Amino acid sequence: MNIFFKVMQVLSWIAGRLLIALFIVLLVLVFLGPAAWIKMGLLVECKHVKNCAAEHGIEYEEAR
């Protein structure tokens, strides 16, 4: 039973570290702003709605 608690403690520690790392990454992305998101490919910049719909293979009516 003691081993089970030790394993849970280690998993909890790992989860805590992952949450902290995720928070830091999100904070950095927020500070960089949308221009950096587009450069990294996290955000698609569309010049016009019709072109955007065509680029992404969906109907114009669905995109609106």
Secondary structure, 3 states (H helix, E strand, C coil): CHHHHHHHHHHHHHHHHHHHHHHHHHHHHHHHCHHHHHHHCCCCCCCCHHHHHHHCCCCHHHHC
